[in-house]
Amino acid sequence: MQLEQILDRFSEGLVVVDRQSKFSNSSRNGIKYLPGLSTIYEPQCAEEVMTWWKKTYPKDFHNLKNISTNYPYPEARANKCDIIFSSDDQELDNAEWAIELKKIAFLGDNGKNNDYGPSKLLSPFLKDRSLSHDIIKLKESKLARHKAVIGYGFDYTISSLDVALSKFPHEVDRIKNAKKTVKSAGMPGDKLEMKPLLDIADFIMEKLDLTKPLVTREFKDAWHHPLGGNGTVFAWELK
């Protein structure tokens, strides 16, 4: 299976996960988040995407038993890989793909700025548990024949937040916070989108010679949460 097909499935599956997810998470001080793709954690997303994929496209896989989430790294079993699977006839001890997921969130559940979003993609520091940390874990492991990091996040404009307000008129404070955050980003057209970050990250990946070229897909109409909407799913396959 090629990475492009995997992203095709993810771009479809993320919207279903957004709509159907039963996970209800909370902040560290106990404030409950609204449900939706933007507030579920990466291992939860991995579990729900793969459950949907197996049910919706079972013929993508030679054997549905050769799919797992939260799978231990053989070199350090306390570390878990988000997704591991084979679409061919090989079992998980010779898995086809190992994938780490990374959610990039520009906004918090309350619509205010999330300072951790860009660092989750670009930070070289272990403490940030960034995408680069995932690449190193995968690169040093014998977990699978092919390895990739897949990320996803919502894109925002003032127009998209006007749509949010029409769908969620009772969430005016959240959406007002979000508009303020988008405008403060200082990007042309009052946009807060994944593309500029991905361009920088892809440049870095190319310079370090760690990955194959960036692959992206769009996903649309993930409106379970008022700060949802349209977004980008992206991936790099490791060399």
C-alpha positions in Angstrom: 0.0 0.0 0.0 1.3 3.5 -0.9 1.3 6.4 1.5 -1.0 8.3 -0.9 -3.7 5.7 -0.4 -3.3 5.8 3.4 -3.8 9.6 3.3 -6.9 9.2 1.1 -8.4 6.9 3.8 -7.4 9.3 6.6 -8.9 12.3 4.9 -12.2 10.5 4.8 -11.9 8.7 8.1 -11.0 11.8 10.2 -14.4 13.4 9.2 -16.2 10.3 10.4 -14.2 10.1 13.6 -15.1 13.8 14.2 -18.8 13.1 13.8 -19.0 9.8 15.7 -16.3 9.9 18.4 -17.5 9.1 21.9 -14.3 10.3 23.7 -14.8 13.2 26.1 -11.6 14.7 27.4 -10.8 17.3 30.0 -8.1 19.9 30.7 -5.7 19.3 33.5 -7.8 21.4 35.8 -10.9 19.4 35.1 -12.7 21.6 32.5 -14.5 19.4 30.1 -13.8 19.9 26.4 -16.5 19.9 23.8 -16.4 16.7 21.7 -14.9 16.5 18.2 -11.7 15.8 16.3 -10.0 18.9 17.7 -10.2 17.7 21.3 -9.5 13.9 21.1 -5.9 12.7 21.6 -3.7 11.1 19.0 -4.0 7.5 20.3 -7.8 7.9 20.5 -7.9 9.2 16.9 -5.6 6.3 15.8 -8.0 3.7 17.3 -11.1 5.2 15.9 -9.7 5.8 12.4 -8.5 2.2 12.1 -11.8 0.8 13.5 -13.6 2.8 10.8 -11.1 1.8 8.1 -11.4 -1.9 8.8 -15.2 -1.7 8.8 -15.5 0.5 5.7 -12.8 -0.8 3.5 -12.0 -4.4 4.7 -10.7 -5.4 1.2 -7.8 -3.0 1.7 -6.2 -5.6 4.0 -5.2 -9.2 3.4 -6.0 -10.1 7.0 -7.8 -7.7 9.4 -5.9 -9.3 12.4 -2.7 -7.7 11.1 -3.8 -4.2 12.3 -3.0 -2.8 15.7 -2.9 0.6 17.5 -0.9 1.6 20.6 1.6 -1.1 19.7 4.9 -1.5 21.7 8.2 -0.7 20.1 10.3 -3.9 20.3 13.4 -1.9 21.4 11.5 -0.2 24.3 8.1 -1.7 25.0 7.1 1.2 27.2 7.0 3.3 24.1 4.0 2.7 21.9 3.5 3.3 18.2 0.1 4.8 17.2 -0.6 2.5 14.3 1.0 -0.6 12.8 -0.5 -2.7 10.0 0.1 -4.9 7.0 -2.2 -4.7 4.0 -0.3 -7.7 2.4 0.0 -11.2 3.7 2.7 -10.5 6.3 2.0 -10.6 10.1 2.8 -7.8 12.5 6.3 -9.2 13.3 7.1 -8.2 9.7 4.6 -5.3 9.5 4.2 -3.3 6.3 3.7 0.1 7.9 4.4 1.8 11.3 2.8 5.2 11.7 2.9 7.9 14.3 0.1 10.5 14.4 0.5 14.1 15.3 -2.3 16.6 15.9 -1.4 20.2 15.2 -3.9 22.5 17.0 -3.7 26.3 16.5 -6.6 26.9 18.9 -7.5 25.6 22.3 -11.0 24.3 23.1 -11.9 27.8 24.2 -10.7 29.4 20.9 -7.7 31.0 22.5 -4.2 30.6 21.1 -2.5 27.2 21.5 1.2 27.9 21.8 2.1 24.2 21.5 0.7 23.8 17.9 3.8 24.9 15.9 6.2 23.3 18.4 4.5 19.9 17.9 5.5 20.1 14.3 8.9 21.9 14.4 10.5 21.6 17.8 13.8 19.7 17.9 13.5 19.3 21.7 12.5 15.9 23.3 10.3 17.7 25.9 7.9 18.9 23.2 7.2 15.3 21.9 7.2 16.7 18.4 7.0 15.2 15.0 10.8 15.1 14.8 10.9 13.1 18.0 8.5 10.6 16.4 10.7 10.4 13.3 13.8 9.5 15.4 11.8 6.8 17.3 10.7 5.3 14.0 14.1 5.6 12.3 15.8 3.8 15.2 13.3 1.0 15.3 12.9 -2.3 13.3 9.1 -2.0 13.8 8.1 -2.2 10.1 9.2 -2.2 6.5 7.8 1.2 5.9 7.5 4.1 8.4 5.7 7.4 8.3 4.5 10.3 10.4 1.0 11.5 9.7 -0.3 14.8 11.0 -3.6 16.6 10.9 -5.0 20.0 11.9 -7.7 22.5 11.1 -7.3 25.6 8.9 -9.0 28.8 9.9 -10.1 32.0 8.2 -12.4 34.7 9.3 -14.9 33.4 6.7 -14.7 29.8 8.1 -15.3 31.2 11.6 -18.4 33.1 10.3 -19.6 29.7 9.1 -18.9 28.3 12.6 -21.0 31.0 14.2 -23.9 30.3 11.9 -23.7 26.6 12.9 -23.1 27.3 16.6 -24.7 30.6 17.5 -24.6 29.7 21.2 -20.8 29.5 21.1 -20.2 33.2 20.3 -17.5 33.6 23.0 -15.4 30.7 21.7 -15.7 31.9 18.1 -14.9 35.5 19.1 -11.7 34.2 20.8 -10.8 32.3 17.7 -11.3 35.3 15.4 -9.0 37.3 17.6 -6.4 34.6 17.5 -6.6 34.2 13.7 -6.2 38.0 13.3 -3.3 38.1 15.7 -1.3 35.6 13.6 -0.5 38.4 11.2 -0.8 36.2 8.1 -2.1 37.7 4.8 -5.9 37.5 4.5 -6.3 36.8 8.2 -5.6 33.1 7.8 -4.3 30.6 10.2 -3.5 27.6 8.1 -1.2 24.6 8.0 0.5 25.3 4.7 3.2 27.8 5.9 4.2 25.5 8.7 4.3 22.5 6.4 6.5 24.4 3.9 9.0 25.1 6.6 8.9 21.6 8.0 9.3 20.0 4.5 12.3 22.3 3.8 13.9 21.0 7.1 13.1 17.4 6.3 14.7 17.8 2.9 17.9 19.3 4.3 18.2 16.6 6.9 17.6 13.9 4.3 15.3 12.0 6.7 12.1 11.6 4.6 10.6 11.4 1.2 8.6 14.5 -0.1 5.6 15.8 1.8 2.2 14.3 0.9 -1.0 16.3 1.7 -4.8 15.9 1.5 -7.7 18.1 2.6 -10.6 17.0 4.8 -13.8 19.0 4.9 -16.9 19.6 7.0 -15.7 18.2 10.3 -18.1 20.3 12.3 -18.8 18.4 15.5 -16.9 21.1 17.4 -17.5 24.8 16.8 -13.8 25.2 16.0 -13.8 22.5 13.5 -14.5 22.7 9.8 -11.9 22.1 7.1 -8.4 21.0 7.5 -5.2 19.3 6.2 -3.8 15.9 6.7 -0.2 15.5 5.8 2.6 12.9 5.9 6.2 12.1 5.4 7.5 8.6 4.7 10.9 7.9 6.2 13.7 7.1 3.9 
